Amino acid sequence: MKEVFRNLPTLSTSRLILRKIKMEDAESIFEYASRPITSKYTIWDVHKDIRDTRQFIRTVLDKYENNQADSWCIVEKKGSKVIGTCGFCNWKPEHAKAEIGYALSPDYWRKGYTTEAVKKVIEFGFDVMELARMEAICLLDNIGSYKVMEKAGMKYEGILRHYLYAKGQFHDLRIYSIIKSDLDYL
């Protein structure tokens, strides 16, 4: 298996840099991860203090070291500030598939940044990781998230009923996917 995440490259789009997360990013990540609106539709809880953010970063760094899938931080080129994360989870190399996940500071919502990052991650998944399938899931009422998936070229597959238990309850989720032949839309 390739050392994809141990040697995670920096990616670039017209407005963004996607790079490895560093401990020095803790303050920027805490700034948005500590806001309840950011985690409203996620499985993770709001970061109550900077220690939560540092623990999150340690987990990501450990995954990089062990060549396990995780996220890039999203940096806005013009401001050089970390504004979110985007990457992979649930990577199954033996099945050539992975799940895409993302989080973005609410200050940057509705500007196309997440879609831009997701498209770049999809490109990386097909070209470097040699994935056959990528998928993403979201809560039913997370309109912003499923619009990102659609704009990134992912196709709606259906509802996963009671698929996830998080924050004290079961959740139904929308699932979207993309396979390499779907790229004909580009």
C-alpha positions as CSV (number, residue, x, y, z in Angstrom):
1,M,0.0,0.0,0.0
2,K,1.2,3.5,-0.9
3,E,2.4,5.8,1.9
4,V,-0.3,8.3,0.9
5,F,-1.1,9.8,4.3
6,R,2.4,9.6,5.9
7,N,3.6,11.6,2.9
8,L,0.5,13.7,2.4
9,P,1.2,16.3,-0.3
10,T,0.0,19.9,-0.3
11,L,-2.7,20.5,-2.8
12,S,-3.7,23.8,-4.4
13,T,-6.8,25.2,-6.0
14,S,-7.4,28.7,-7.3
15,R,-8.3,30.1,-3.9
16,L,-7.2,27.4,-1.4
17,I,-4.2,25.5,-0.1
18,L,-4.9,22.0,1.3
19,R,-2.0,20.9,3.6
20,K,-1.2,18.7,6.5
21,I,-2.6,19.8,9.8
22,K,0.0,21.1,12.3
23,M,-0.2,21.7,16.0
24,E,0.4,25.4,15.2
25,D,-3.1,25.4,13.7
26,A,-4.8,24.8,17.0
27,E,-6.0,28.4,17.6
28,S,-7.4,28.8,14.1
29,I,-9.2,25.4,14.3
30,F,-10.5,26.2,17.8
31,E,-11.9,29.5,16.6
32,Y,-14.5,27.7,14.4
33,A,-14.7,24.3,16.1
34,S,-15.8,26.0,19.4
35,R,-18.8,27.5,17.7
36,P,-22.0,25.4,18.2
37,I,-23.2,26.1,14.7
38,T,-20.1,24.5,13.2
39,S,-20.8,21.1,14.9
40,K,-24.6,21.2,14.5
41,Y,-24.6,18.7,11.7
42,T,-21.4,16.7,12.7
43,I,-20.8,13.6,14.8
44,W,-18.2,15.5,16.9
45,D,-19.1,17.8,19.7
46,V,-18.2,21.5,19.9
47,H,-14.6,22.1,21.2
48,K,-15.1,23.3,24.8
49,D,-11.5,24.6,25.1
50,I,-8.2,24.6,23.2
51,R,-7.3,21.2,24.7
52,D,-10.1,19.5,22.7
53,T,-8.6,21.0,19.5
54,R,-5.1,19.9,20.4
55,Q,-6.3,16.4,21.1
56,F,-8.1,16.4,17.7
57,I,-4.8,17.5,16.0
58,R,-2.8,14.8,17.9
59,T,-5.3,12.2,16.6
60,V,-4.8,13.5,13.0
61,L,-1.0,13.5,13.3
62,D,-1.1,10.0,14.7
63,K,-3.1,8.9,11.7
64,Y,-0.7,10.5,9.3
65,E,2.2,8.7,11.0
66,N,0.4,5.4,10.7
67,N,-0.6,6.0,7.0
68,Q,-4.3,6.2,7.9
69,A,-6.8,8.4,6.1
70,D,-7.6,11.8,7.5
71,S,-7.9,15.4,6.6
72,W,-6.0,18.3,5.1
73,C,-6.6,21.7,6.6
74,I,-8.1,24.2,4.3
75,V,-6.2,27.5,4.1
76,E,-7.5,30.5,2.3
77,K,-4.7,31.7,0.0
78,K,-5.4,35.4,0.3
79,G,-5.5,35.3,4.1
80,S,-3.2,32.3,4.9
81,K,-5.7,31.3,7.6
82,V,-7.0,27.8,8.4
83,I,-10.7,27.9,7.7
84,G,-11.6,24.2,7.8
85,T,-10.7,20.6,7.1
86,C,-11.4,18.3,4.2
87,G,-10.2,14.8,3.6
88,F,-10.9,11.1,3.9
89,C,-12.2,8.7,6.6
90,N,-13.2,5.0,6.4
91,W,-10.5,4.3,3.8
92,K,-10.8,0.7,2.6
93,P,-7.7,0.2,0.3
94,E,-8.7,-3.4,-0.4
95,H,-12.0,-2.2,-1.9
96,A,-10.5,1.0,-3.4
97,K,-13.0,3.2,-1.7
98,A,-13.1,5.9,1.0
99,E,-15.5,8.4,2.6
100,I,-15.0,12.1,2.2
101,G,-15.6,14.4,5.2
102,Y,-15.3,18.1,5.7
103,A,-15.9,21.0,8.1
104,L,-15.7,24.7,7.4
105,S,-15.8,27.9,9.5
106,P,-19.3,29.4,9.3
107,D,-17.6,32.7,8.3
108,Y,-16.8,31.0,5.0
109,W,-20.0,29.2,4.2
110,R,-21.8,29.8,0.9
111,K,-18.7,31.0,-0.9
112,G,-17.9,27.7,-2.7
113,Y,-14.8,26.9,-0.7
114,T,-16.0,23.5,0.5
115,T,-17.0,22.4,-3.0
116,E,-13.6,23.6,-4.3
117,A,-11.8,21.6,-1.6
118,V,-13.9,18.5,-2.1
119,K,-13.3,18.5,-5.9
120,K,-9.6,18.6,-5.3
121,V,-9.8,15.8,-2.8
122,I,-11.8,13.7,-5.3
123,E,-9.2,14.3,-7.9
124,F,-6.5,13.2,-5.4
125,G,-8.5,10.1,-4.6
126,F,-8.8,9.0,-8.2
127,D,-5.4,10.0,-9.4
128,V,-3.1,9.2,-6.4
129,M,-5.0,6.8,-4.2
130,E,-6.4,5.0,-7.2
131,L,-9.8,4.8,-5.6
132,A,-12.8,3.3,-7.6
133,R,-15.4,4.9,-5.4
134,M,-15.7,7.8,-2.9
135,E,-18.8,8.5,-0.9
136,A,-20.0,11.1,1.6
137,I,-22.8,11.2,4.1
138,C,-24.7,13.9,5.9
139,L,-27.7,14.4,8.1
140,L,-31.0,14.7,6.2
141,D,-31.5,18.3,7.1
142,N,-27.9,19.4,6.3
143,I,-28.8,21.1,3.1
144,G,-25.4,22.9,2.7
145,S,-23.5,19.6,2.9
146,Y,-25.5,17.7,0.3
147,K,-25.4,20.7,-2.0
148,V,-21.6,20.5,-1.8
149,M,-21.7,16.9,-2.7
150,E,-24.0,17.6,-5.7
151,K,-21.8,20.5,-6.9
152,A,-18.7,18.3,-6.6
153,G,-20.3,15.8,-9.0
154,M,-21.4,13.2,-6.5
155,K,-24.7,11.3,-7.1
156,Y,-27.4,10.8,-4.6
157,E,-27.9,7.1,-3.7
158,G,-30.5,7.2,-0.9
159,I,-31.2,7.3,2.8
160,L,-29.3,5.2,5.3
161,R,-31.9,4.7,8.0
162,H,-30.7,4.9,11.6
163,Y,-27.2,4.6,10.2
164,L,-25.4,6.6,12.9
165,Y,-25.7,7.0,16.7
166,A,-24.3,10.3,17.7
167,K,-25.0,12.9,20.3
168,G,-27.5,10.7,22.1
169,Q,-29.7,9.6,19.2
170,F,-29.9,7.7,16.0
171,H,-29.7,9.6,12.7
172,D,-30.8,8.9,9.2
173,L,-28.3,10.0,6.6
174,R,-28.2,10.9,3.0
175,I,-25.5,9.1,1.0
176,Y,-23.8,10.3,-2.1
177,S,-21.0,8.8,-4.2
178,I,-18.8,9.3,-7.2
179,I,-17.0,6.8,-9.3
180,K,-14.3,7.5,-11.9
181,S,-16.7,7.2,-14.9
182,D,-18.8,10.0,-13.3
183,L,-16.0,12.4,-14.2
184,D,-17.3,12.6,-17.7
185,Y,-19.4,15.5,-16.5
186,L,-16.2,17.7,-16.2
